[in-house]
Amino acid sequence: MNHPLDQPIWNALTTRQAALAQEVGRVRRYGSVFAPFAASADGTAESFTGLAALVPEGEQIILQQGHEIAPPPGLVLVRASSTVQMVATQIEGPNADFAFHELTVADAPEMLALARLTQPGPFAERTHELGRFVGVRDDGRLVAMAGERMKPGSYTEVSGVCTHPGSRGKGFAAGLMREIARTILARDETPFLHAFADNIGAIDLYRKLGFVVRWNPVLMVFQKS
């Protein structure tokens, strides 16, 4: 039996986040206002026939799985990259020693602006609705955040971790990640995350927090041709 994290996108969209899925043929994707991720049950090139119908003009769609495939009909490959998937059964280090607060729908415009500035990974207009987010404000301005994204089975992804360039070096990312991950563990779920394999600095931080590499899926970004 496959592990839920072997196909986290598919397993999220067929379990706890099934209500967010758009579907055509053998493919499911998050609605574009939530995230640009798609998957099929078996990950074969043939199974992604029809995916282009779920991709708005000018937008991209992302697959992440064990092997690279040829572009589905109507799509062109923009990028293929090795990634790491990391999992934690306990989190190391002290709790955050700075003030943070729960982010709500009222914070959504600032969350999107911070994500667009810092590029922590795909973050859309309603990504903040995928799970719990916490953030740090400085003089009323949102300067750091972290939250939850995919939820396959009993696993929850830590994502959206970013800090404004002018507020880095203060431990915000590590502190907020510990808060999110420990809350996930307290719910009897297991936190996991993804990073590009060449992002050594981020991976080192995640290791210090207690995350270990589980495997190395390939990430493919396609755009409508």
N, C-alpha and C positions, 0 to 999 in steps of 0.2 A: 504494500500500500504506500502511495506517495506521501511524503511529508507535506503539511500545509504550506510550508515556506518554499517548496520546490516550485510552486506556481502561485505566489502570493496574490497577484492581481486577479487571476481566475477564482481562486478560493475566497477572496474577499467579496467579489461580485456575485458569488453563488451562495454566500452564507450571510454574514452580519451586515454587509452593505449591498445586498441584492436589490434593494429598493432604489439604489442609485444607478443601476445598470441600464445601458441601452444595448439592444441585441439585434443582430442580423445573422442569419444562418447559424454557424457554430462559434460566433465571436461575441464577446461582451466587452463593453468599455464603460468607464465612468462618463457621465455627462460632461461635456466640455467645460461647463462652469465650475466643475469640481476638480478634475484632473485629466491629463491627456494620456491615460494608460488604457491599454486594451490587452486581451488575452483570449486564448481558446483552450479547450480542455486538453488537447494533445500537443499544441505548439507547432504543428506541421505547417508548411507553406500552404498546402491545400486547404487547411482549416480556416485560413484567413481570407479566403475568397469572399468578397463582399464588404471587407473592412472599410474600403474607400467610401462606401455609402454613409459611414458614421463619422467621417472626417469633414468638417466644414472647409470651404475653399480658403486657401491661404494658411490653414492651421496644420499643426503637426500631431502625430500620434506616436506613442512610445510603447514598445514591447520590451519585456525583460524576462529572459528564459535561459535555458541551458545551452542553446545552440543558435547560431545565426541562421536566418532563412532568407531566401530571395524575396525581393519586394513583392507584396501582394498586388494584384492588378489595380492600376490606377494610382499607385503610390511609388515614390522614389526614395531611395535610401539617402538620408542626410548625414547620419553618423552611426557608427557601431563602436562601442567601447566596452572594455572589461570593467566589471564592477565587483565590489565585495558586499556580501550580505553578512551582517553581524548580529549576534543574539546575546542577551544577557540574562542570567538566572539570579544575579544579585548585582547591586550597584555599589561601587567603591567610592569613598570620600565623603566629606561632610555635606550637610544640606546647605542650600544657598544662604550666604551671610549678607544678602542685600534684599531690599524690598522688591517684591513682584506682585502681580495681581492677575486674576483670571481675565482673559480677553473675551469679549462678547461681540455680538453683531454690530454694536456701536463702534467698535474698534476696527471693523473690517476694512474701511478705506486706508487707514494707516498701515494695517498689516500687509495689504497688497502693495502699497507704495514701498514699504521696507523690503519686501521680497523682490520687487522689481529692481531696487537699487543694489541689493547684495547678491541676488541670484543663488539662493540656497538649493535650487531645484524647482521643478514645476510647481507653480502656485497660482491658482486662478481665482476668479471673483468669489467663489463660494467654498474654496478649500478649507476655510476656517470652520465650516460646518461639519467636517469629517471627524472631528474629535475635540478633545480639550486642548486649549492653547493658553499659555501663560506668557506674560511679557513684563518688561522693565521700562519705566518712563523716567526721563530726565528733563526737568523743567517743563513737564507736561507732554513732551514728545516721546513717542514710542521708539526706543533705541535697540531693543533686543526682544526676541521671542523664540518659542519652541512649542511643538504640539504633536498631535497624532494625525495619521493619515490612513493607510491601508489597515484593514482589520480582518485578516483571514483566520477563521476558526478562533482559537484561544490566544492568538498572537495579535499584537498591536504595534504598528510602526511608529517610531519616533521620527519626526520630520519637521520641515519648516524652520530649522534652527538657523538663526542669523542675527548678526549684530551690526549696527550702523558703524561705518568705518571710524567715526570720531569717538566711539565708545568701546573699542576693542581693547583687550589687555586687562579687563577688569573681572574676568571670570564669569561673565554673564552666560555664555553658551554652556559651559560645564554645569553651572548651577541650575539653569533652567532644564537642561537635559536630565539631571539627577531628579529634579522634581517630577517631570513627566514620567520618567521610567519607573520611579518608585511608586507613583500612583498606579501605573499599569500593573506592577507586581502586586500591589495591595488588592487589586481586583481579581487576583488569581489568574492573571494573564501574563504573557511573556513579551517583553519589549524586544523589537528588532529594528534594524535600520539598514540603509544602503549608502554606499559611497563609491565614487569612481576609484578604481584600483590604483591610480597614480596620485591620488590625493593623500599623500603620506602624512601630512600634518594632521588632517582630520582623523585619519585612521588611528594614529598614535593617541590622540585625545580620547577616542572611543575605547581604545584598549585600557587606558587608565581609569575609565569609568566602569569597567567590568565587562565590556562587550568583547566577544571573540568571533573570529571569522568562521562562518559556517560553510560557505562555498562561494564560487565566483561566476555568477550569471553574466550573460552578455546583454547589454542594453542597445536597442536599435531604435533610432528616431527616423520616422518616415514622414514625408510630406505629400500632399495631394499633387499629382502631376498635371 
